[in-house]
Amino acid sequence: MPKFAANLTMLFNEVDFLDRFEAAARAGFKGVEYLFPYAWPAAELAERLDRHGLTQVLHNLPAGDWAAGERGIACHPDRVAEFQDGVGRAIEYASALGCKQVNCLAGIVPAGVAPERAHEILVGNLRFAAPRLAAAGIRLLVEPINTFDIPGFFVSRTAQAAALLDAVGSDNLYIQYDIYHAQRMEGELANTIARHLPRIAHIQLADNPGRHEPGSGEIHYGFLFDFIDRSGYTGWIGCEYKPATTTEAGLGWLARAGG
């Protein structure tokens, strides 16, 4: 049976962020993830996790100025020092929250930067981050993101992420496989998961079109959940979708999936 984690950035937006931990636990989730923890004291987040019996499954490395449209800085030649500082900050938070996985958003390639240069910078940054996170007992992930939603995002396909892992050459770098992004860019979900399963440390979901809950679109999630179970995947599946109406009204899929 899949283990589902509520993405608190996307779900339970009917209440304030810190109240979403209780809402997720009340809905039956045992794990949570969200984009960034850095706007809140780590001790306050840890207390919410403990109070509601939740596991912190994942959060991202600092990713630049999100409000201004930045979506990661790991491929930016002029932001290497900032990236390295962010690794230390992520380790502090993940350690305090008991979080064993941190995701790196490669970012949008800056204007005037050649793809080869962006790749060089990204590889170097991942080589910097991977051993430091490993020393803290934290896995480093990298996520392909579709270029329809985020034009110019540097890592957009599973094969590209796998090649990036090869280039970095670390045993502490994995793929974060987002079903929604993968469906938009390449399809072939089951075959791709099977092909890359040893390197997939975390899965996320949303249906397509619309990025809403499973069952709202074209993806056959009943088949896919059964397939993931049979594959031997034992990690979490993060529910990173936008509810079509309210979070609670759209949770019928979770009961059907056995979550």
N, C-alpha and C positions, 0 to 999 in steps of 0.2 A: 504494500500500500504506500503510495507516495506520501512524503512529509511536506506539508504546505506551510509556508511562512507568509504572513501578511506584510506587504510592503506599505509601511505607514506614511510614506510620502504620497502614495496614490490612493490608498483605502482609508475609510473612516474619516474623510475630510469634513464630515458633519460636526465633528468636535475638534477642540484644540489639540495640537500635536501631542502634548504630554498625556492627554486623556485617551489617546488612541491605543495605548498599551492595554488599558483595561477593556476597551471595546474589542480589541483583537482577541484577548483571552476569553471574554464572554461569548464570542462567536465560535470558539472552539480551536483557535490557532494556538500552537505550542511554540512557534518561532516567529520572529519579526526581523525585518530588514528595512532600511530606508536609505536615501541617497547619502545624507551627511549628518553626522552627530555634532558637528563642531559649534553650532549655535547655542548649545546647552552644556552646562557643567556635566562632566562624565559621571560624577557621583549621583547626580539627580537622575540621569538615564539608568544607571545601574540599579538604583532604588526601585524604579518603576518595573524593571525587568524582574527583580527579585520579588517584589510585592505580588506580581501577577503570574509568577512561575513561568516566565518566558525565556527562551534562548535567543540571544542576539546572533543572527545567522550571518549577516553581511552588512558592510557599509563601504563607501567609496573612499579612495584617497582624496584629499583636497583637489579641487578641479578648476581653480581660478575663480573668476567673478561670474557665478552662475546667473545672477540677476541681469547681468549685462549681456548674456548670451554665450559666454564661454562654456565649453563642454569638455573640459580637460585641457591640460597643458603639457602632457607627457611627450608630445612631438614638436614642441615649440623651442627652437634653438636659443631664444633669449630668456627662457624661464627655467633653466636647469637648476639653479640655486633654489628657486622657489619650490620646484618639484622635490628636491632633496629635503628641504625643511618640512614639506608636507608629509614625507615618509615618516619622519620622527613623530610628527603630531598624530598621524594615523596609528602608529604603534602605541602611543600613550592611550588613546581612546579605546582601541581594540582590546588592549590588555585590561583596562579598567572594566570593560563591558563583557569580558569573556568571549569576545568575537574571534573566531578562528580563521576568518576569510576577509580579505580586503580587495576590492576591485579597482583596477586602474582604467580610467577613461583616457584613451589616447588623445582625443581632442580633434578639433577642426584644423586642417593644415593652414597656417597663416599665409596671407597673400605674399607672393614673391618667394616662397620657400619651395624648393624642388622636392618631389616625392622621395628621392634618394636621400636628401638631407633630413627630411622628417623621419624617415626610417632609421637612419643612423642615430638621431637623437633619442628616438623612442627605445631602440635597443639598448643604448647606453643607460638610459634612465631605469629600464627594467633590470638591467644587470646590477645597477646600484641598489634597487629596492629589494630584489628577491632574497639575497642573503641576509639582509637586515631583518626582514620580516620573518625569515626562517629561524633566525636566532631567538626571536620572540615567540615562536610556535604558531606563526600566522601564515596562511597560504596567500600567495599573490595571484590574482586573476586578471585576465584582460578580456574585454567584451567587444565583439563585433556589433556595430549599431548601424541600422539602415540609413541610407543617404537620401531617402525621401523625407523622413522626419527631420534629419539633421544633415543638410547638404554640406559636403566637404569633410564629413567625419572620416578620419584616416583609416581606421580598421573597420571594414564593413562586411566581410565574409568569413566563414569558418575556416576555409583553407588558408586565407591570409593570416588568421590568428595562429593556426598550426605552424605555418612557416615562420612566424614571429617567435614562437616558442623554440623552434629549431635554431634560429639565429641567436637567441639569447643564451641558450644552452644551460639553463638552470633546471634543477629538479624541483624547484619551488615556484614554478610558474605554470598556470593552468588556464583553461578556457572557461569563461562564463558564457553559457549558451542560452540566449534569449530566443524562445520559440517565435515570438512575434517578429522580432527583427530578422530572424532567419527566414521566416515565411515570406517577408517582403522582398528580401534580397535574392533568395536562392531556392526556396521550397525544399523538397526531398528531405523532410524533417527526420523521419525514422532512419533512413539510410545514413544520413549525416551524423545523427547521434550515435548510431552503432559504429560507424567508422572512427569517430573521434572519442568514443566513450572513455578510454583510459586517461584522456587529457581533460575531460570535462569535470570540473569540481562543483559547479553550481548551475542550475537551470532556472530560468524565469519564464513566465507565461503571460500572454494576453491573446485575445482572438483578433482576427483580421477580416474585414476592415473595421476601423474605429478604435482599436486597442481596448476593447471592452472585455467583459468576463467571458470565460469559456462557454461555448454554446451560443454565442451571439453572432458568430460569423462562419467563415468557411473551413476552419481547422477542425478535424475530427478528433476532438479531445478524448472521447471514450476509448478509441483505438490507441491514441498516443499514450495515455496514462497506462494502459495495459502493457503496451510495448516497453515503456520505460521500466515498469516493474519487472518484466521478463528479462530485460537487458542486464539486470544486476546492479543498476544504479542505486546507491543507498544515500545519496545526499538530499539536500532540501530542494524544493521547488518554490521559488519566490513568486508571489502573486502581484506582479507589477502591471496592473491594468487600471483603466479608468472606468469606474462603475457607470453603466448606462443611465441609471437613475440614482439610487442610493446604494451604499455598500451592502446594507442588510438585505435590501430587496433583491439584490443580485447574487446572493450566496447559495441559491439552490443547487448550483453546479457542484459545490463543495460536498454537500451531503451525498450527491449521486456518485462522486468520485471516492467516497469513503474517507474523506478528510475530517 
